Amino acid sequence: MKPTPEFFNLHRHDFVRVAVAVPRLRVADPAFNTAQTIAAMREAAGRHALVALFPELGLSAYSCDDLFQQQPLLDGCLRGLEAVLEASRELPLIAVVGLPLRIDGMLFNCAAVVHRGRLAGIVPKTYLPNYREFYEMRQFASGDCLRRRELSLLGQQGVPCGDRLLFDVPDQPLLRFHVEICEDLWTPIPPSSFGALAGATLLLNLSASNVTIAKADYRRELVGNQSARCLAAYAYSAAGYGESTTDLAWDGHGMVCENGTLLRETERFLDDSQLICADVDLDRLAQERARQTSFSQSVLRHRQACAEFRTVVIDEKLDRAGRILLDREYGRFPYVPADPVKRNERCEEIHAIQVQGLVTRMRSAGIKKLVIGVSGGLDSCNALLVCAGAVDKLGLPRENIVAVSMPGFATSERTRAQANALMAGIGCKALEIDIRPSCRQMLEDIGHPYASGEERYDVTFENVQAGERTSHLFRLANMHGALVVGTGDLSELALGWCTYGVGDHMSHYGVNGSVPKTLVQYLIRWAADAAPFGPALGPVLKDVLDTEISPELVPGGVQRSEDSVGPYELQDFNLYFLLRFGFRPSKIAFLAWHAWHDATRGRWPDMPAELRHAYGIGDIKHWLRVFVKRFIQDMQYKRSCLPNGPKVGSGGSLSPRGDYRAPSDADAGAWLADVETIPDAMAQAA
């Protein structure tokens, strides 16, 4: 299958660009305000936005007070709307503008949805604030007073009107939007809540919203929470420069949130027009709604209200022919915050979750001792820290941790020394068991060529060592009346990079099972810097961080895990977006390219410059193919019988009792076919 030529186009991957405009305006000057609105519409269209949102009563200004009852102002706003309609004819854009409209002798605060010279709909404001500085009921009627479902306006007949309108764009089936105005959002049950239940994935709010101390923070919380509750994107545009300051001030606060995440916001108090664009992931919203079954239960509970909505079709064709890259940052490490303060807070909490899970298991089992294998590598290092935290919390001596170093045929002196230093630094009971004699015996028992002197380092040779280590741990646990603490991490489980059964796959309790490899590194870094176990341990932990990731099972040089399964930093990115959202591989590759193709762009967590890698689309495709086959088809049987362990993050776990249930005999053909639609080089998609 040939790669699609428009691969590097956001519309192919179910994104839509939403613009929020805060134009300069003059109070009661519709001609000036209209000109500013049209200029912003053209800018939004030039930036490939599909939807452009404007402030409440933007054609008149919000702060006109009793001037709203003057016919010249209303006439001027109608002429302004007519000019907006005319300007929109040649623009591939849906604009939502605010103005006062007299309907059936009543004055309404309205939003007009404009597309290609057509009035697609008129939405009146439902809730009118009439408290403190607001007196809207002095001039306007609530949308609840509007009895008609259609109106004639500016020569257009049958224009839909009402607060229960949904606007569909058939060329993007995942896009359906709902419009509400300012105060509507500040009520216990905003109209957009029902709009979302009726199917809207994009919620638009034309607002004025004067500024007072700390109000901006409250707005962010309000918009973010509504987008999260509704599993939707929410765009908000507030009035800015030019509104009357007779008694109020205005900061022009616009923003776009997606399911609780703030994507973009305007610069507040800017003395000029401004326009921001945000790329909304409609696929993510659809995936979230399909997973969160309480959303569909809410639809059922409010089915009568949902049935009252009418659908207005807007026939706009999305540009899929050209290259339109994302204007949105995707972090390279979705499990690891780039901000050091947030990252340290996250690491501290994850450590507490892991400790709490192990403590509860020890108490319920009536066991006061732990057995753990310590290799000197990342995973066992973090698991040992969790063991130390657990016995400390239980008030038990550190000697109740039986930590075992088990050097094999390829164990390096470096990791062996690190294991011993870790055990000494923790102050646990430290053992060293050389597994080579027992491994030789097993290799001889099963007739493996290595026992006869042949240097055959196959999977049997490797797994004999892994199995011997685990067998020793379980028998030590029997002898000491202890639990075996597992060390394997989420990344290894996803890729099947563990020895099944009597190997590192199995334990009595796996504390790292939902922690990916990229995050394990920062948990250790946090422990080194925050020193919850004392500062003396810091240098040892940093040595572990600087060690090549390797199973150390094959003699004759460094055996790099990432040579076989791919770079963990890239595979963790793939895992997050496939497991958390169920995205197509081609979309994951599109996101990965934006995150990883240029090492000089975007934020990095603290790491040396030489470790800041870049990956082109060809590398991303190659390792994504490896990931998909191992994750979907080859290795599920290992995840179907995992030991217990705590889930630590919303990125998911692979427990068959928790986040992920999948057949062990699935075929990855559909996923691999999608991988083949990814170009091997960016030039192919030009």
C-alpha positions as CSV (number, residue, x, y, z in Angstrom):
1,M,0.0,0.0,0.0
2,K,1.4,3.4,-1.0
3,P,1.8,6.0,1.8
4,T,-0.9,8.6,1.5
5,P,0.5,11.9,0.1
6,E,-1.1,14.0,2.8
7,F,0.2,12.1,5.8
8,F,1.6,15.3,7.4
9,N,-1.8,17.0,7.4
10,L,-3.6,17.4,10.7
11,H,-7.0,16.8,9.2
12,R,-6.0,13.2,8.2
13,H,-5.5,12.4,11.8
14,D,-8.8,13.9,13.0
15,F,-7.5,17.2,14.3
16,V,-9.4,20.4,13.8
17,R,-7.9,23.9,14.2
18,V,-10.0,26.3,16.3
19,A,-9.4,30.0,16.4
20,V,-10.3,32.3,19.3
21,A,-10.3,36.0,18.4
22,V,-10.3,39.0,20.7
23,P,-10.5,42.0,18.3
24,R,-10.0,45.6,19.2
25,L,-13.4,47.3,19.3
26,R,-15.1,50.6,19.9
27,V,-18.2,50.9,22.1
28,A,-21.3,51.3,19.9
29,D,-19.3,51.5,16.7
30,P,-20.5,48.5,14.6
31,A,-18.7,49.6,11.5
32,F,-15.3,49.6,13.2
33,N,-16.0,46.4,15.1
34,T,-17.2,44.6,11.9
35,A,-14.0,45.6,10.1
36,Q,-11.9,44.1,13.0
37,T,-14.0,41.0,13.0
38,I,-13.6,40.4,9.2
39,A,-9.8,41.0,9.5
40,A,-9.7,38.3,12.2
41,M,-11.7,35.9,10.1
42,R,-9.3,36.3,7.3
43,E,-6.4,35.7,9.6
44,A,-8.0,32.6,11.0
45,A,-8.7,31.2,7.6
46,G,-5.1,31.9,6.5
47,R,-3.9,29.9,9.5
48,H,-6.0,26.9,8.4
49,A,-8.6,27.3,11.3
50,L,-12.0,25.7,10.5
51,V,-13.9,27.5,13.3
52,A,-13.3,31.0,14.6
53,L,-15.0,32.2,17.8
54,F,-15.5,35.9,18.7
55,P,-16.6,37.6,22.0
56,E,-20.1,38.2,23.2
57,L,-21.9,41.1,21.5
58,G,-18.6,41.7,19.6
59,L,-20.3,43.7,16.8
60,S,-21.7,46.3,19.2
61,A,-19.4,45.9,22.2
62,Y,-20.8,44.4,25.4
63,S,-20.7,47.5,27.5
64,C,-23.3,49.6,25.6
65,D,-25.8,49.5,28.4
66,D,-29.0,51.4,27.5
67,L,-27.6,52.1,24.1
68,F,-28.8,48.6,23.2
69,Q,-32.3,50.2,23.2
70,Q,-31.3,52.6,20.5
71,Q,-32.4,51.6,17.0
72,P,-29.3,53.1,15.2
73,L,-27.1,50.7,17.1
74,L,-29.2,47.7,16.3
75,D,-29.4,48.7,12.7
76,G,-25.6,49.1,12.6
77,C,-25.1,45.6,14.0
78,L,-27.4,44.2,11.3
79,R,-25.4,45.9,8.6
80,G,-22.3,44.6,10.3
81,L,-23.6,41.0,10.2
82,E,-24.5,41.5,6.6
83,A,-20.9,42.5,5.9
84,V,-19.6,39.5,7.8
85,L,-21.8,37.3,5.7
86,E,-20.5,38.8,2.5
87,A,-16.8,38.5,3.6
88,S,-17.3,34.9,4.6
89,R,-18.3,33.7,1.1
90,E,-14.8,33.1,0.0
91,L,-13.4,31.9,3.3
92,P,-13.1,28.2,4.3
93,L,-14.2,29.1,7.8
94,I,-17.1,28.9,10.2
95,A,-17.3,32.1,12.2
96,V,-19.4,32.6,15.4
97,V,-20.0,36.3,16.1
98,G,-22.0,38.1,18.8
99,L,-24.6,40.8,18.3
100,P,-28.0,42.1,19.7
101,L,-31.0,41.0,17.7
102,R,-34.6,42.0,18.0
103,I,-37.0,39.1,17.5
104,D,-40.7,39.2,18.0
105,G,-40.4,42.5,19.8
106,M,-37.9,41.3,22.3
107,L,-34.1,42.0,22.3
108,F,-31.8,39.0,22.6
109,N,-28.1,38.7,23.2
110,C,-27.2,36.3,20.3
111,A,-24.5,34.3,18.6
112,A,-24.7,34.1,14.8
113,V,-23.1,31.1,13.2
114,V,-21.8,32.2,9.7
115,H,-20.5,30.1,6.9
116,R,-19.9,30.9,3.2
117,G,-22.4,33.7,3.1
118,R,-25.0,31.7,5.0
119,L,-26.5,32.2,8.4
120,A,-26.3,28.6,9.7
121,G,-28.0,29.5,13.0
122,I,-28.8,32.0,15.7
123,V,-28.3,31.1,19.3
124,P,-29.7,33.3,22.0
125,K,-28.2,33.6,25.5
126,T,-30.2,31.6,28.1
127,Y,-29.0,32.9,31.4
128,L,-28.8,36.6,32.0
129,P,-26.8,37.8,34.9
130,N,-28.5,40.5,36.9
131,Y,-26.4,40.8,40.0
132,R,-23.5,42.9,41.2
133,E,-22.1,44.8,38.2
134,F,-24.4,43.0,35.7
135,Y,-27.8,44.3,34.6
136,E,-28.5,42.3,31.4
137,M,-32.2,41.8,32.2
138,R,-32.6,45.5,31.9
139,Q,-31.9,45.3,28.1
140,F,-32.3,41.6,27.1
141,A,-34.7,38.7,27.2
142,S,-33.6,35.2,28.0
143,G,-33.5,32.7,25.2
144,D,-36.2,30.8,27.0
145,C,-38.6,33.5,25.8
146,L,-37.9,32.7,22.2
147,R,-40.8,30.6,20.9
148,R,-39.9,30.3,17.2
149,R,-37.6,27.7,15.8
150,E,-36.7,29.6,12.6
151,L,-36.5,33.2,11.6
152,S,-36.0,35.3,8.5
153,L,-33.0,37.6,8.6
154,L,-31.1,39.6,6.0
155,G,-33.0,38.0,3.2
156,Q,-32.4,34.5,4.4
157,Q,-35.4,32.3,5.1
158,G,-35.7,29.5,7.6
159,V,-32.6,30.4,9.7
160,P,-32.6,27.9,12.6
161,C,-32.7,29.6,16.0
162,G,-32.7,28.5,19.6
163,D,-30.3,27.3,22.3
164,R,-30.6,23.6,21.4
165,L,-28.8,23.6,18.1
166,L,-26.0,21.3,17.1
167,F,-23.8,22.2,14.1
168,D,-22.5,19.2,12.1
169,V,-19.6,19.3,9.5
170,P,-20.1,16.0,7.6
171,D,-16.6,16.1,6.1
172,Q,-15.3,15.6,9.6
173,P,-17.8,13.2,11.2
174,L,-16.3,13.6,14.7
175,L,-16.9,17.4,14.7
176,R,-20.2,18.6,16.1
177,F,-20.3,21.9,18.0
178,H,-22.6,23.7,20.4
179,V,-22.8,27.4,21.2
180,E,-23.5,29.1,24.5
181,I,-22.9,32.6,25.8
182,C,-21.0,33.8,28.8
183,E,-23.2,33.3,31.9
184,D,-24.5,30.1,30.5
185,L,-21.3,28.5,31.6
186,W,-21.4,29.9,35.1
187,T,-24.6,28.1,36.0
188,P,-25.0,24.8,37.8
189,I,-26.0,22.9,34.6
190,P,-24.7,24.9,31.6
191,P,-26.6,24.4,28.3
192,S,-23.3,23.0,26.9
193,S,-23.7,20.0,29.2
194,F,-26.8,18.9,27.3
195,G,-25.1,19.8,24.1
196,A,-22.3,17.5,24.8
197,L,-24.6,14.7,25.8
198,A,-26.5,15.3,22.5
199,G,-23.2,14.7,20.7
200,A,-21.2,18.0,20.6
201,T,-17.5,17.5,20.8
202,L,-16.6,21.2,20.5
203,L,-18.3,23.7,22.9
204,L,-18.1,27.4,22.0
205,N,-18.6,30.3,24.4
206,L,-18.9,33.9,23.4
207,S,-18.2,35.9,26.5
208,A,-17.5,39.4,27.8
209,S,-16.5,38.7,31.4
210,N,-14.9,41.7,32.9
211,V,-11.8,41.2,35.0
212,T,-11.4,41.3,38.8
213,I,-8.7,40.0,41.0
214,A,-8.2,36.2,40.5
215,K,-11.1,35.9,38.1
216,A,-8.8,34.6,35.4
217,D,-7.8,31.6,37.5
218,Y,-11.4,30.9,38.2
219,R,-12.2,31.1,34.4
220,R,-9.5,28.6,33.6
221,E,-10.9,26.2,36.2
222,L,-14.4,26.7,35.0
223,V,-13.6,26.2,31.3
224,G,-11.2,23.3,32.0
225,N,-13.6,21.5,34.3
226,Q,-16.5,21.9,31.8
227,S,-14.3,20.5,29.1
228,A,-13.3,17.6,31.3
229,R,-16.9,16.8,32.6
230,C,-18.2,16.9,29.0
231,L,-15.3,15.0,27.5
232,A,-15.1,17.8,24.9
233,A,-13.1,20.7,23.7
234,Y,-14.2,24.1,25.0
235,A,-13.3,27.4,23.3
236,Y,-13.9,30.6,25.2
237,S,-13.5,34.2,24.0
238,A,-13.8,37.2,26.3
239,A,-14.1,40.9,25.5
240,G,-10.9,42.9,25.6
241,Y,-9.4,46.2,24.5
242,G,-11.9,48.9,23.7
243,E,-14.8,47.9,26.1
244,S,-16.0,50.7,28.3
245,T,-14.1,51.2,31.5
246,T,-16.7,53.4,33.1
247,D,-17.0,51.0,36.0
248,L,-15.2,47.8,34.8
249,A,-12.0,46.6,33.3
250,W,-11.5,43.9,30.6
251,D,-8.5,41.6,30.0
252,G,-9.4,39.8,26.7
253,H,-9.0,36.4,28.2
254,G,-9.5,33.7,25.5
255,M,-8.6,30.0,25.8
256,V,-9.1,26.6,24.4
257,C,-9.3,23.5,26.6
258,E,-9.5,19.8,25.6
259,N,-10.8,17.4,28.2
260,G,-9.4,19.4,31.1
261,T,-6.1,20.3,29.4
262,L,-5.4,24.0,28.5
263,L,-4.2,24.0,25.0
264,R,-3.7,27.7,24.3
265,E,-4.8,31.1,25.8
266,T,-4.5,34.7,24.9
267,E,-2.2,37.3,26.4
268,R,-4.3,39.2,28.9
269,F,-4.5,43.0,28.9
270,L,-3.1,43.3,25.4
271,D,-4.0,46.7,23.9
272,D,-4.5,45.3,20.5
273,S,-6.4,42.6,18.6
274,Q,-5.2,39.1,19.0
275,L,-6.0,35.6,17.7
276,I,-4.9,32.3,19.0
277,C,-5.3,28.9,17.3
278,A,-5.4,25.4,19.0
279,D,-5.5,22.0,17.3
280,V,-8.2,20.0,18.9
281,D,-7.9,16.2,18.8
282,L,-11.4,15.0,18.0
283,D,-10.3,11.4,17.9
284,R,-9.1,11.6,21.5
285,L,-12.5,12.9,22.6
286,A,-14.3,10.2,20.7
287,Q,-12.1,7.5,22.3
288,E,-12.7,8.9,25.8
289,R,-16.4,9.0,25.4
290,A,-16.5,5.4,24.1
291,R,-14.4,4.3,27.1
292,Q,-16.1,6.2,29.9
293,T,-19.4,4.4,30.1
294,S,-20.8,6.8,32.6
295,F,-21.0,9.3,29.7
296,S,-23.4,7.0,27.8
297,Q,-25.4,6.4,31.0
298,S,-25.8,10.2,31.3
299,V,-27.0,10.3,27.7
300,L,-29.6,7.7,28.7
301,R,-30.7,9.5,31.8
302,H,-31.1,12.8,29.9
303,R,-32.4,11.3,26.7
304,Q,-35.5,13.6,26.6
305,A,-33.3,16.7,26.8
306,C,-31.0,15.3,24.1
307,A,-33.9,14.6,21.8
308,E,-34.8,18.3,21.8
309,F,-31.7,19.2,19.9
310,R,-31.8,20.0,16.2
311,T,-28.9,19.4,13.8
312,V,-27.7,22.0,11.4
313,V,-25.5,20.8,8.6
314,I,-22.5,22.9,7.5
315,D,-21.0,21.7,4.3
316,E,-17.4,22.7,4.5
317,K,-14.7,20.5,2.9
318,L,-11.5,20.2,4.9
319,D,-8.2,20.8,3.1
320,R,-6.5,17.4,3.1
321,A,-4.4,17.9,0.0
322,G,-1.6,20.0,1.4
323,R,0.8,19.7,4.3
324,I,-0.6,21.2,7.5
325,L,1.5,20.4,10.5
326,L,0.3,20.6,14.1
327,D,0.6,23.8,16.0
328,R,0.5,21.9,19.3
329,E,3.3,20.6,21.5
330,Y,3.3,16.9,22.4
331,G,5.8,16.1,25.1
332,R,8.4,13.5,24.2
333,F,7.8,11.7,27.5
334,P,4.0,11.5,28.1
335,Y,4.6,9.7,31.4
336,V,7.2,12.3,32.6
337,P,6.4,16.0,33.2
338,A,9.0,18.3,31.7
339,D,8.4,20.8,34.5
340,P,10.8,19.8,37.4
341,V,8.5,20.9,40.2
342,K,5.6,18.9,38.8
343,R,7.9,16.0,38.0
344,N,9.2,15.8,41.6
345,E,5.6,16.0,43.0
346,R,4.6,13.2,40.6
347,C,7.6,11.0,41.6
348,E,6.9,11.5,45.3
349,E,3.3,10.5,44.8
350,I,4.1,7.5,42.7
351,H,6.6,6.3,45.3
352,A,3.9,6.7,47.9
353,I,1.4,4.7,45.8
354,Q,3.9,1.9,45.3
355,V,4.8,1.8,49.0
356,Q,1.1,1.9,50.1
357,G,0.4,-1.0,47.8
358,L,3.2,-3.1,49.2
359,V,2.4,-2.2,52.8
360,T,-1.2,-3.2,52.4
361,R,-0.2,-6.6,50.8
362,M,2.3,-7.3,53.6
363,R,-0.4,-6.5,56.3
364,S,-3.1,-8.6,54.6
365,A,-0.7,-11.5,54.1
366,G,0.6,-11.2,57.7
367,I,4.2,-11.1,56.3
368,K,7.0,-9.0,57.7
369,K,9.8,-9.9,55.3
370,L,10.5,-9.2,51.6
371,V,12.8,-10.9,49.1
372,I,14.1,-9.1,46.1
373,G,16.6,-9.7,43.4
374,V,19.0,-6.8,42.9
375,S,20.9,-6.5,39.6
376,G,22.3,-3.1,39.9
377,G,20.0,-1.9,37.1
378,L,17.1,0.6,37.0
379,D,14.1,-1.6,37.8
380,S,15.4,-3.5,40.7
381,C,16.9,-0.3,42.1
382,N,13.5,1.4,42.2
383,A,11.8,-1.7,43.6
384,L,14.4,-1.9,46.4
385,L,13.6,1.7,47.3
386,V,9.9,0.8,47.5
387,C,10.8,-2.1,49.7
388,A,12.7,0.2,52.0
389,G,9.8,2.6,52.1
390,A,7.4,-0.2,53.0
391,V,9.3,-1.6,55.9
392,D,10.0,1.9,57.2
393,K,6.3,2.7,57.1
394,L,5.5,-0.6,59.0
395,G,8.2,0.2,61.6
396,L,10.2,-2.8,60.7
397,P,14.0,-3.0,60.5
398,R,15.6,-2.8,57.0
399,E,17.1,-6.2,57.7
400,N,13.7,-7.6,57.0
401,I,14.5,-7.0,53.3
402,V,16.4,-10.0,51.9
403,A,18.1,-8.6,48.9
404,V,20.0,-10.9,46.6
405,S,22.6,-10.3,44.0
406,M,22.8,-13.2,41.6
407,P,25.7,-12.8,39.1
408,G,25.5,-14.9,36.0
409,F,27.5,-15.6,32.8
410,A,27.5,-12.0,31.6
411,T,27.2,-9.9,34.8
412,S,29.5,-7.0,34.6
413,E,31.7,-5.9,37.5
414,R,30.0,-2.5,37.3
415,T,26.5,-3.7,37.9
416,R,27.7,-6.2,40.5
417,A,29.4,-3.4,42.4
418,Q,26.3,-1.2,42.1
419,A,24.1,-4.0,43.4
420,N,26.3,-4.4,46.5
421,A,26.5,-0.6,47.0
422,L,22.7,-0.3,46.8
423,M,22.1,-3.0,49.3
424,A,24.7,-1.6,51.7
425,G,23.2,1.9,51.3
426,I,19.7,0.7,52.1
427,G,20.9,-1.3,55.0
428,C,19.1,-4.5,54.1
429,K,20.2,-8.1,54.5
430,A,22.4,-8.6,51.5
431,L,23.2,-12.0,49.9
432,E,25.2,-12.9,46.8
433,I,24.4,-16.2,45.1
434,D,26.5,-17.2,42.0
435,I,23.9,-18.8,39.8
436,R,26.5,-20.1,37.2
437,P,26.9,-23.6,38.8
438,S,23.2,-24.3,38.9
439,C,22.7,-22.9,35.4
440,R,25.5,-25.2,34.1
441,Q,23.7,-28.1,35.8
442,M,20.4,-27.3,34.1
443,L,22.0,-26.7,30.7
444,E,23.7,-30.1,31.1
445,D,20.4,-31.8,32.3
446,I,18.5,-30.6,29.2
447,G,21.3,-31.4,26.8
448,H,22.1,-27.8,25.7
449,P,25.2,-27.4,23.5
450,Y,26.7,-24.9,25.9
451,A,27.2,-27.7,28.4
452,S,29.5,-29.4,25.8
453,G,31.6,-26.4,25.3
454,E,29.8,-24.8,22.3
455,E,29.3,-21.0,22.6
456,R,25.6,-21.0,21.8
457,Y,23.9,-18.1,23.5
458,D,20.3,-18.6,22.4
459,V,17.1,-17.9,24.2
460,T,17.3,-21.1,26.2
461,F,20.7,-20.0,27.5
462,E,19.3,-16.7,28.5
463,N,16.1,-18.0,30.1
464,V,17.9,-20.6,32.1
465,Q,19.7,-17.8,34.0
466,A,16.5,-15.8,34.4
467,G,14.6,-18.8,35.6
468,E,17.4,-19.8,38.1
469,R,17.3,-16.3,39.6
470,T,13.5,-16.4,40.1
471,S,13.6,-20.0,41.5
472,H,16.2,-18.9,44.1
473,L,14.1,-16.0,45.1
474,F,10.9,-18.0,45.7
475,R,12.8,-20.6,47.7
476,L,14.4,-17.9,49.8
477,A,10.9,-16.5,50.3
478,N,9.8,-19.9,51.6
479,M,12.7,-20.1,53.9
480,H,12.3,-16.6,55.3
481,G,8.5,-16.4,55.4
482,A,8.7,-13.5,52.9
483,L,7.1,-12.1,49.8
484,V,9.0,-12.0,46.5
485,V,8.8,-8.4,45.2
486,G,8.8,-8.2,41.4
487,T,10.9,-5.6,39.6
488,G,9.7,-5.7,36.0
489,D,8.3,-2.5,34.6
490,L,5.4,-1.5,32.3
491,S,7.6,-1.0,29.2
492,E,9.0,-4.5,29.5
493,L,5.5,-6.0,29.9
494,A,4.2,-4.1,26.9
495,L,7.1,-5.4,24.7
496,G,7.1,-8.9,26.3
497,W,10.8,-8.3,27.3
498,C,10.6,-10.7,30.3
499,T,11.1,-14.4,30.8
500,Y,7.7,-16.0,31.2
501,G,6.7,-18.0,34.3
502,V,9.7,-18.9,36.4
503,G,11.6,-15.8,35.3
504,D,11.4,-12.1,35.9
505,H,7.8,-12.3,34.7
506,M,6.6,-13.7,38.1
507,S,6.6,-12.6,41.7
508,H,4.3,-12.4,44.7
509,Y,3.8,-8.6,44.2
510,G,5.1,-6.4,41.4
511,V,5.6,-2.9,42.5
512,N,6.8,-1.6,39.1
513,G,4.2,-3.2,36.9
514,S,2.5,0.0,35.8
515,V,5.6,2.3,35.8
516,P,7.2,2.7,32.3
517,K,11.0,2.6,31.9
518,T,11.3,6.3,31.2
519,L,9.5,7.1,34.4
520,V,11.6,4.6,36.5
521,Q,14.6,6.7,35.6
522,Y,13.1,9.8,37.1
523,L,11.9,8.0,40.2
524,I,15.5,7.1,40.9
525,R,16.7,10.6,40.0
526,W,14.1,12.0,42.4
527,A,15.3,9.6,45.2
528,A,18.9,10.7,44.5
529,D,18.0,14.4,44.7
530,A,15.3,14.5,47.4
531,A,17.2,11.9,49.4
532,P,14.2,10.3,51.3
533,F,16.6,7.5,52.3
534,G,19.5,9.8,53.1
535,P,22.1,11.7,51.1
536,A,24.7,8.9,51.1
537,L,22.7,6.9,48.7
538,G,22.6,9.6,46.0
539,P,25.9,8.8,44.3
540,V,25.0,5.1,44.0
541,L,21.6,6.0,42.5
542,K,23.2,8.3,39.9
543,D,25.7,5.5,39.0
544,V,22.7,3.3,38.3
545,L,21.1,6.0,36.1
546,D,24.3,6.2,34.0
547,T,24.4,2.4,33.3
548,E,23.4,1.0,29.9
549,I,20.1,-0.8,30.0
550,S,20.9,-4.5,29.6
551,P,19.7,-7.9,30.7
552,E,23.3,-9.1,31.0
553,L,22.6,-12.6,29.9
554,V,25.0,-13.1,26.9
555,P,28.8,-13.0,27.3
556,G,31.1,-11.1,24.9
557,G,30.2,-7.4,25.1
558,V,27.3,-5.2,26.2
559,Q,23.9,-6.7,25.4
560,R,21.6,-3.7,24.8
561,S,17.9,-4.3,25.3
562,E,17.1,-1.4,23.0
563,D,18.8,-3.0,20.1
564,S,16.1,-5.7,20.2
565,V,13.0,-3.9,21.3
566,G,13.7,-0.3,20.3
567,P,14.4,2.9,22.2
568,Y,12.4,2.8,25.4
569,E,11.8,6.6,25.1
570,L,10.1,6.0,21.7
571,Q,8.3,2.8,22.7
572,D,6.9,4.4,25.8
573,F,5.5,7.2,23.6
574,N,3.9,4.5,21.4
575,L,2.6,2.6,24.4
576,Y,0.9,5.7,26.0
577,F,-1.1,6.7,22.9
578,L,-2.0,3.1,22.0
579,L,-3.0,2.0,25.5
580,R,-4.5,5.2,26.8
581,F,-6.4,6.3,23.7
582,G,-6.4,3.4,21.2
583,F,-5.1,5.6,18.4
584,R,-4.2,4.2,15.0
585,P,-0.5,3.5,14.5
586,S,-0.3,6.1,11.7
587,K,-1.7,8.8,14.1
588,I,0.8,7.8,16.8
589,A,3.6,8.1,14.2
590,F,2.3,11.6,13.3
591,L,2.4,12.7,16.9
592,A,5.7,11.0,17.5
593,W,7.2,12.9,14.5
594,H,6.0,16.2,15.9
595,A,7.5,15.3,19.3
596,W,10.8,13.7,18.3
597,H,12.0,14.9,14.8
598,D,13.8,18.0,16.1
599,A,15.8,17.8,19.3
600,T,16.2,21.5,19.5
601,R,12.4,22.1,19.7
602,G,10.1,21.8,22.7
603,R,10.8,21.2,26.4
604,W,13.0,18.4,27.7
605,P,13.1,17.0,31.3
606,D,16.4,17.4,32.9
607,M,18.9,15.2,30.9
608,P,22.3,15.7,29.3
609,A,22.4,17.2,25.8
610,E,24.0,14.0,24.4
611,L,21.0,12.0,25.5
612,R,18.5,14.3,23.7
613,H,17.8,12.2,20.6
614,A,15.9,12.9,17.5
615,Y,14.0,10.4,15.3
616,G,12.8,10.8,11.7
617,I,9.6,9.3,10.4
618,G,11.5,6.3,9.0
619,D,12.9,5.3,12.4
620,I,9.5,6.0,14.0
621,K,7.8,3.7,11.5
622,H,10.4,0.9,12.0
623,W,10.1,0.8,15.8
624,L,6.3,1.3,15.7
625,R,6.1,-1.8,13.6
626,V,8.1,-3.7,16.2
627,F,6.0,-2.4,19.0
628,V,2.7,-3.2,17.3
629,K,3.6,-6.8,16.5
630,R,5.0,-7.5,20.0
631,F,2.2,-5.7,21.8
632,I,-0.9,-6.9,19.9
633,Q,0.1,-10.3,18.6
634,D,3.1,-11.9,20.2
635,M,3.3,-11.1,23.9
636,Q,-0.2,-10.8,25.4
637,Y,0.0,-14.3,26.9
638,K,2.6,-12.9,29.3
639,R,0.3,-10.2,30.5
640,S,-2.7,-12.5,30.9
641,C,-1.3,-13.8,34.2
642,L,0.5,-11.0,35.9
643,P,1.2,-10.8,39.6
644,N,-0.7,-8.2,41.6
645,G,0.6,-4.7,41.7
646,P,-0.7,-1.1,42.1
647,K,-1.8,1.1,39.2
648,V,0.0,4.4,39.5
649,G,-1.1,6.6,36.6
650,S,-3.9,7.4,34.2
651,G,-1.6,6.2,31.4
652,G,-2.9,2.8,32.2
653,S,-1.7,-0.6,33.4
654,L,-1.6,-3.9,31.6
655,S,-3.2,-6.0,34.3
656,P,-5.9,-8.4,33.0
657,R,-7.8,-7.5,36.2
658,G,-7.6,-3.8,35.5
659,D,-7.1,-1.6,32.5
660,Y,-6.3,-4.1,29.8
661,R,-8.1,-7.3,28.8
662,A,-7.0,-8.8,25.5
663,P,-6.9,-12.2,23.7
664,S,-3.5,-13.9,23.6
665,D,-4.1,-15.1,20.1
666,A,-5.0,-11.8,18.4
667,D,-3.7,-11.0,15.0
668,A,-1.9,-7.7,14.4
669,G,-2.7,-7.5,10.7
670,A,-5.0,-4.5,10.9
671,W,-2.5,-2.5,12.9
672,L,0.5,-3.5,10.8
673,A,-1.4,-2.6,7.6
674,D,-2.0,0.9,9.1
675,V,1.7,1.1,9.9
676,E,2.5,0.6,6.2
677,T,0.6,3.8,5.4
678,I,3.3,5.8,7.2
679,P,5.9,7.2,4.8
680,D,9.5,6.1,5.1
681,A,10.7,9.7,4.7
682,M,9.0,13.1,4.9
683,A,9.6,13.8,1.3
684,Q,7.3,10.9,0.3
685,A,4.3,12.8,1.9
686,A,5.0,16.1,0.1
